[in-house]
Each structure stands twice: as structure tokens, then as C-alpha cells.
Amino acid sequence: PSPASPAANRGWEPAVDQQLERLGVFAT
């Protein structure tokens, strides 16, 4: 994920970040 990603800021794994983005949780 990008450094600006909310998931990355929370220290979540890249795979989790991608899944959440796919679900539209962090649609920016």
C-alpha cells in the first residue's frame, strides 16, 4: 500500500490493505 494509505498507517499488512481497498472501505 502507499504511505498515505489508512491501512498502512495502522500497520496492517499490504494484502489486507488491498482487500479493504477492493471492498471500497478506503475509497479515496
N, C-alpha and C positions, 0 to 999 in steps of 0.2 A: 504493500500500500504506500501511498505517498505520505510524506512527513505531515501534511496538512490533514490527513485522514483522521476523523474522530476515533476510529478503531485503533489506529496506530498510536494515537495519543494515550489511549487507555492501555496500551501494551498488549493488545490482542494479537493473535497470530495472523499472518498475511492471508492464509486460507479462510479464516473466519471473516476477515475484513471483506474479502471478495464475495463471500456468500451473502453477507449483510448488504453490500452494495447491490448485488444482484436482486435481492429482495426489495430494494428501494428504501432500506432503513436509513441510509445516509445519502439519499438523493440530494445532491447539491447543484 
